[in-house]
Every structure is written in C-alpha cells, then in structure tokens.
Amino acid sequence: MNAAAAGPATYPFVKGHGAGNDFLVLPDPDGRFRLSATEVAALCDRRTGIGADGLLRAVRCDATLEADGLAAEAEWFMDYRNADGSPGQMCGNGIRVLARYLVHAGHCPPGALRLATRAGPRTVHVPHDKAGLDGPVTVDMGRPRLSGLADVVVSVGANAWPALQVDMGNPHAVVFVDDLADPGDLVSPPVVTPADAYPEGVTVEFVVRRTPFDLALRVHERGVGETRACGTGACAAVAALPAGPATGSYTVDMPGGRLRISVLADGAMRLTGPAVIVAQGTVSL
Ligand SMILES: N[C@@H](CCC[C@H](N)C(=O)O)C(=O)O
C-alpha cells in the first residue's frame, strides 16, 4: 500500500457482512491509498490475512479520480475489490455494509445516503432506529438489464444448463436448477460458453424457484469463488424469472441468510437484508 509519505504504519479497518457475504472496510476518506491487487488479495486471504470475500475502500468522491463527476451526487465512493484483488462495478451486500459503516462511524446521518459506485450512484437506506452495529439496510438497485444476445451455457462437470445474461451493474449468468446440490461443490469455477460472452468474467447463480415469490440460490462469484450470499446475484435471479418478475416482494434464501427484493412498478429493484459490523481494529502492512 502506498500511502503519502510519513503516513501511519497501521491503518484502521472494520469487518462486516451482509447475509454472510463478508467484507473488509478500509476507511480512506482522503484517497491516500493505492491498493494493488496483490495487497487486496493478501488482506482478504482467510489464512494469512484478515479474510473476506471483498474489500470496500471508503473514499470521498472528491478524493478519487474514479469518482470523477460524481462528487455533486454523492459524498462517498465505494471502491469495491473482489478477494482476488480485481475491481467490481457493484456489490449489493457490500454497499449496504459500507452504508452501515459510514453511519456507525458518524460520517453520515442515518436515513437515505447516496453512494457512488463504478456502476453509478445508488441510494442506500439505513433506518434511524437501526443505526447501530446491525439491522436491516436497503439499497435501491435500479433496473436489471437482460441480454438475449448470446445463448450462454453454464457447465459444471457433466451437467450443463442454459443461462440468462443479467446486468445488475456487474455481469451475471443465471441458471435454474432442480436442486441446489446439482452444481456439486463449486470448488472450480463453472465453465461459461461461448468463452467470449463475458470478456471480464461473470458471477453465476444456481437458482431453485420454490414458490412464485420465494427463491433459493447458490452463487459462484467472479473474483471470489462460492460465497454465502450475493446481493446483485439475488436481484439477477429475480430478474431472470420466466416471463420476467411480477411487481411485489420476493425472498431469496442463500447459505448465509435471506435477502428480500421488492420489484417496483417501473421494474426497479430494492434489496433489503442484514448489514452487520462484527469487528474493528488496525492492520499494519
Ligand atoms: N457479493 C456482491 C457482488 C460482488 C462483485 C462480484 N464478485 C463481481 O465481480 O461482479 C454482491 O453482494 O452483489
């Protein structure tokens, strides 16, 4: 990590999760850190680092070129990195955890917060009566974009399924399966064909529809591996329902917990679930 000369040797961090999808929050209000992919991966390593599915650098929009042009809309930028160090455009659980941190640390009042991401600004709602270390947080996810441009197939071992391409700001391939055990242990990434369908990689959801408004899924995230929950993935699964989702409220159960998704009349989605801070400390690098 390259901090400005004479910067501190230790840095504060916060550890949090949303439905078991866990993150390292690194406050960097003045944009002093340049984190290499190797450094992010070392911090996220579960044996030799702090351990997380991803890292959320909390930086003010006016302190980073990546949020160029967004400072008029949002004070803070979510610099999201996957556990392998690669950047991601959007993270539905991460942005809820970031909002939890910003409110808990006193950087923002509870209520509606506008946060910038690589996929554009999003509004996050931290209830006034739940401004502590845990409780539900909601994010306006916007409208999913479905692409029927290519016929995509997802394979795991001898099993293959047709997939629907969904863009939630980040890329997803959604597969409906009979049983959540069908994709096996997901230790290796699913194979997606044609290979050029997702030039920057893809997150794959394996979904079971239990009732019209109740889904369960497992997810293999780009840049991470199988995780216990994925907010954009849960929205992508609802977006991929045959004939499109009806307006209303959906539940999506994942190994780490339950997320709720409201589909509004204009097709926009609101994602709600737990956002929890579990630890705070310092890390020296
Ligand atoms: N867990 C996240 C998604 C994180 C980004 C993903 N791994 C990618 O590379 O696009 C979520 O909750 O949405």
The ligand as an ORCA input file, in Angstrom:
! r2SCAN-3c Opt
* xyz 0 1
  N     -21.162    -10.053     -3.426
  C     -21.541     -8.986     -4.236
  C     -21.044     -8.956     -5.651
  C     -19.559     -8.644     -5.680
  C     -18.994     -8.395     -7.058
  C     -18.804     -9.641     -7.878
  N     -17.904    -10.580     -7.267
  C     -18.260     -9.187     -9.237
  O     -17.066     -9.342     -9.521
  O     -19.062     -8.629    -10.019
  C     -22.992     -8.613     -4.089
  O     -23.480     -8.743     -2.952
  O     -23.608     -8.114     -5.015
*
